[in-house]
Amino acid sequence: MSDSSITNVVGDLFAAPEGSILVQACNTKGKWGAGIALAFRDRFPEQYEQYRSHCAENQDNLVGTCLLLPGQNYTIACLFTSRNFGRFKDSPTQILAATKSALQDLMRQNSEGKALHACRFNSGKFGVPWERTARIIEELGVAMSVYTPA
């Protein structure tokens, strides 16, 4: 038995148990336009619109915070880990610092202790090696199931 706070799951993140929190890394520009974010946008259009509005109102103050978007079956946790996306995304060092702060914010807001389920966030379009994000999750002791496709 491992002391790890990360439980690795092979499968589909969107098959996580209902009532849990689905965690993703987000930019502060209000765009879920590529990678797993696009899959979130397609599956959760109402939460996407809430996210866009939140970004439009608070863009400059979001990096390092977490926005929880309750929905019918899941709550979505938007970890604001980069100010921008694509070639304008923040550096890996900035993204990791924001990740730590955003995860701490998520833990403060998750007062009910709902289960957390995520993909290997930051490692796709933000280009940060998963091991570096995983180290922060472990450091903070955040219990999280992390999905990788079969």
HELIX and SHEET records of a PDB file:
HELIX    1   1 LEU A   13  ALA A   15  5                                   3    
HELIX    2   2 GLY A   35  ARG A   43  1                                   9    
HELIX    3   3 PRO A   45  ASN A   58  1                                  14    
HELIX    4   4 GLN A   59  ASN A   61  5                                   3    
HELIX    5   5 GLY A   86  PHE A   88  5                                   3    
HELIX    6   6 PRO A   92  GLN A  109  1                                  18    
HELIX    7   7 TRP A  130  LEU A  140  1                                  11    
SHEET    1   A 6 ILE A   6  VAL A  10  0                                        
SHEET    2   A 6 MET A 144  THR A 148  1                                        
SHEET    3   A 6 LEU A 116  ALA A 118  1                                        
SHEET    4   A 6 ILE A  21  ASN A  27  1                                        
SHEET    5   A 6 THR A  75  SER A  82  1                                        
SHEET    6   A 6 CYS A  66  PRO A  70 -1                                        
END                                                                             
